[in-house]
């Protein structure tokens, strides 16, 4: 590949990157507009809340929207773990006296 061909390929890649960057900028602007609209709607919803609810939210020192939307789901009560009763079993293991003899070990086993 000659130097001119490499240069042309790099310029094509550069142009592709520029168009991709422009598309991403447009998407970013679109999402910013959507976020702004959602924020305005939530602020309108906050303004329509009665004064007593706003007082409660402000007294707690938290943002009303955060506390309203971040409620934890109810939890199930924990079950008590059953403890096995280990006193019910008795095991008598005979002492192995076969030393290094494998046949004696197999008989003992």
Contact map, one row per residue, 1 for C-alpha under 8 A:
1110110000000000000000000000000000000000000000000000000000000000000000000000000000000000000000000000000000000
1111110000000000000000000000000000000000000000000000000000000000000000000000000000000000000000000000000000000
1111111000000000000000000000000000000000000000000000000000000000000000000000000000000000000000000000000000000
0111111100000000000000000000000000000000000000000000000000000000000000000000000000000000000000000000000000000
1111111110000000000000000000000000000000000000000000000000000000000000000000000000000000000000000000000000000
1111111111000000000000000000000000000000000000000000000000000000000000000000000000000000000000000000000000000
0011111111100000000000000000000000000000000000000000000000000000000000000000000000000000000000000000000000000
0001111111110000000000000000000000000000000000000000000000000000000000000000000000000000000000000000000000000
0000111111111000000000000000000000000000000000000000000000000000000000000000000000000000000000000000000000000
0000011111111100000000000000000000000000000000000000000000000000000000000000000000000000000000000000000000000
0000001111111110000000000000000000000000000000000000000000000000000000000000000000000000000000000000000000000
0000000111111111000000000000000000000000000000000000000000000000000000000000000000000000000000000000000000000
0000000011111111100000000000000000000000000000000000000000000000000000000000000000000000000000000000000000000
0000000001111111110000000000000000000000000000000000000000000000000000000000000000000000000000000000000000000
0000000000111111111000000000000000000000000000000000000000000000000000000000000000000000000000000000000000000
0000000000011111111100000000000000000000000000000000000000000000000000000000000000000000000000000000000000000
0000000000001111111110000000000000000000000000000000000000000000000000000000000000000000000000000000000000000
0000000000000111111111000000000000000000000000000000000000000000000000000000000000000000000000000000000000000
0000000000000011111111100000000000000000000000000000000000000000000000000000000000000000000000000000000000000
0000000000000001111111110000000000000000000000000000000000000000000000000000000000000000000000000000000000000
0000000000000000111111111000000000000000000000000000000000000000000000000000000000000000000000000000000000000
0000000000000000011111111100000000000000000000000000000000000000000000000000000000000000000000000000000000000
0000000000000000001111111110000000000000000000000000000000000000000000000000000000000000000000000000000000000
0000000000000000000111111111000000000000000000000000000000000000000000000000000000000000000000000000000000000
0000000000000000000011111111100000000000000000000000000000000000000000000000000000000000000000000000000000000
0000000000000000000001111111110000000000000000000000000000000000000000000000000000000000000000000000000000000
0000000000000000000000111111111000000000000000000000000000000000000000000000000000000000000000000000000000000
0000000000000000000000011111111100000000000000000000000000000000000000000000000000000000000000000000000000000
0000000000000000000000001111111110000000000000000000000000000000000000000000000000000000000000000000000000000
0000000000000000000000000111111111000000000000000000000000000000000000000000000000000000000000000000000000000
0000000000000000000000000011111111100000000000000000000000000000000000000000000000000000000000000000000000000
0000000000000000000000000001111111110000000000000000000000000000000000000000000000000000000000000000000000000
0000000000000000000000000000111111111000000000000000000000000000000000000000000000000000000000000000000000000
0000000000000000000000000000011111111100000000000000000000000000000000000000000000000000000000000000000000000
0000000000000000000000000000001111111110000000000000000000000000000000000000000000000000000000000000000000000
0000000000000000000000000000000111111111000000000000000000000000000000000000000000000000000000000000000000000
0000000000000000000000000000000011111111100000000000000000000000000000000000000000000000000000000000000000000
0000000000000000000000000000000001111111110000000000000000000000000000000000000000000000000000000000000000000
0000000000000000000000000000000000111111111000000000000000000000000000000000000000000000000000000000000000000
0000000000000000000000000000000000011111111100000000000000000000000000000000000000000000000000000000000000000
0000000000000000000000000000000000001111111110000000000000000000000000000000000000000000000000000000000000000
0000000000000000000000000000000000000111111111000000000000000000100000000000000000000000000000000000000000000
0000000000000000000000000000000000000011111111100000000000000000000000000000000000000000000000000000000000000
0000000000000000000000000000000000000001111111110000000000000000000000000000000000000000000000000000000000000
0000000000000000000000000000000000000000111111111000000000000000000000000000000000000000000000000000000000000
0000000000000000000000000000000000000000011111111000000000000001100000000000000000000000000000000000000000000
0000000000000000000000000000000000000000001111111100000000000000000000000000000000000000000000000000000000000
0000000000000000000000000000000000000000000111111100000000000000000000000000000000000000000000000000000000000
0000000000000000000000000000000000000000000011111110110000000000000000000000000000000000000000000000000000000
0000000000000000000000000000000000000000000000111111110000000000000000000000000000000000000000000000000000000
0000000000000000000000000000000000000000000000001111111000000000000000000000000000000000000000000000000000000
0000000000000000000000000000000000000000000000000111111100000000000000000000000000000000000000000000000000000
0000000000000000000000000000000000000000000000001111111110000000000000000000000000000000000000000000000000000
0000000000000000000000000000000000000000000000001111111111000001000000000000000000000000000000000000000000000
0000000000000000000000000000000000000000000000000011111111100000000000000000000000000000000000000000000000000
0000000000000000000000000000000000000000000000000001111111110000000000000000000000000000000000000000000000000
0000000000000000000000000000000000000000000000000000111111111111001000000000000000000000000000000000000000000
0000000000000000000000000000000000000000000000000000011111111111000000000000000000000000000000000000000000000
0000000000000000000000000000000000000000000000000000001111111100000000000000000000000000000000000000000000000
0000000000000000000000000000000000000000000000000000000111111100000000000000000000000000000000000000000000000
0000000000000000000000000000000000000000000000000000000011111110000000000000000000000000000000000000000000000
0000000000000000000000000000000000000000000000000000000011111111011000000000000000000000000000000000000000000
0000000000000000000000000000000000000000000000000000000011001111111000000000000000000000000000000000000000000
0000000000000000000000000000000000000000000001000000010011000111111100000000000000000000000000000000000000000
0000000000000000000000000000000000000000010001000000000000000011111110000000000000000000000000000000000000000
0000000000000000000000000000000000000000000000000000000000000111111111000000000000000000000000000000000000000
0000000000000000000000000000000000000000000000000000000010000111111111100000000000000000000000000000000000000
0000000000000000000000000000000000000000000000000000000000000001111111100000000000000000000000000000000000000
0000000000000000000000000000000000000000000000000000000000000000111111100000000000000000000000000000000000000
0000000000000000000000000000000000000000000000000000000000000000011111110000000000000000000000000000000000000
0000000000000000000000000000000000000000000000000000000000000000001111111000000000000000000000000000000000000
0000000000000000000000000000000000000000000000000000000000000000000001111100000000000000000000000000000000000
0000000000000000000000000000000000000000000000000000000000000000000000111110000000000000000000000000000000000
0000000000000000000000000000000000000000000000000000000000000000000000011111000000000000000000000000000000000
0000000000000000000000000000000000000000000000000000000000000000000000001111100000000000000000000000000000000
0000000000000000000000000000000000000000000000000000000000000000000000000111110000000000000000000000000000000
0000000000000000000000000000000000000000000000000000000000000000000000000011111000000000000000000000000000000
0000000000000000000000000000000000000000000000000000000000000000000000000001111100000000000000000000000000000
0000000000000000000000000000000000000000000000000000000000000000000000000000111110000000000000000000000000000
0000000000000000000000000000000000000000000000000000000000000000000000000000011111000000000000000000000000000
0000000000000000000000000000000000000000000000000000000000000000000000000000001111100000000000000000000000000
0000000000000000000000000000000000000000000000000000000000000000000000000000000111110000000000000000000000000
0000000000000000000000000000000000000000000000000000000000000000000000000000000011111000000000000000000000000
0000000000000000000000000000000000000000000000000000000000000000000000000000000001111100000000000000000000000
0000000000000000000000000000000000000000000000000000000000000000000000000000000000111111000000000000000000000
0000000000000000000000000000000000000000000000000000000000000000000000000000000000011111100000000000000000000
0000000000000000000000000000000000000000000000000000000000000000000000000000000000001111110000000000000000000
0000000000000000000000000000000000000000000000000000000000000000000000000000000000001111110000000000000000000
0000000000000000000000000000000000000000000000000000000000000000000000000000000000000111111000000000000000000
0000000000000000000000000000000000000000000000000000000000000000000000000000000000000011111100000000000000000
0000000000000000000000000000000000000000000000000000000000000000000000000000000000000000111110000000000000000
0000000000000000000000000000000000000000000000000000000000000000000000000000000000000000011111000000000000000
0000000000000000000000000000000000000000000000000000000000000000000000000000000000000000001111100000000000000
0000000000000000000000000000000000000000000000000000000000000000000000000000000000000000000111110000000000000
0000000000000000000000000000000000000000000000000000000000000000000000000000000000000000000011111000000000000
0000000000000000000000000000000000000000000000000000000000000000000000000000000000000000000001111110000010010
0000000000000000000000000000000000000000000000000000000000000000000000000000000000000000000000111110000000000
0000000000000000000000000000000000000000000000000000000000000000000000000000000000000000000000011111110110000
0000000000000000000000000000000000000000000000000000000000000000000000000000000000000000000000011111100000000
0000000000000000000000000000000000000000000000000000000000000000000000000000000000000000000000000111110000000
0000000000000000000000000000000000000000000000000000000000000000000000000000000000000000000000000111111110000
0000000000000000000000000000000000000000000000000000000000000000000000000000000000000000000000000101111111000
0000000000000000000000000000000000000000000000000000000000000000000000000000000000000000000000000000111111100
0000000000000000000000000000000000000000000000000000000000000000000000000000000000000000000000000100111111110
0000000000000000000000000000000000000000000000000000000000000000000000000000000000000000000000010100111111111
0000000000000000000000000000000000000000000000000000000000000000000000000000000000000000000000000000011111111
0000000000000000000000000000000000000000000000000000000000000000000000000000000000000000000000000000001111111
0000000000000000000000000000000000000000000000000000000000000000000000000000000000000000000000010000000111111
0000000000000000000000000000000000000000000000000000000000000000000000000000000000000000000000000000000011111
